[in-house]
């Protein structure tokens, strides 16, 4: 185990594709993979969706939901809610 008690490792790699739906609004589906160490290693897939809203020329606010389907038989599959900001280069 890489961590001590009360610690874990969670690695995710997700792909989004933006669909413009209105001026300043984009919706996206999400798919990806995950691995984590909550006492024992597990892998899984991530499925979800979200939206981006352009508040300025290169700045967006974003929110989404992601469901993590894990392989370990003793773990529940979490639903992740995310809110954030992004800058486009």
Secondary structure, DSSP 8 states (H G I E B T S, - for coil): --S-TT--EEEEEEEEEEEEEETTEEEEEEEEEEEEESSSEEEEEEEEEEEEEESSSSEEEEEEEEEEEE--TTS---EEEEEEEEE--
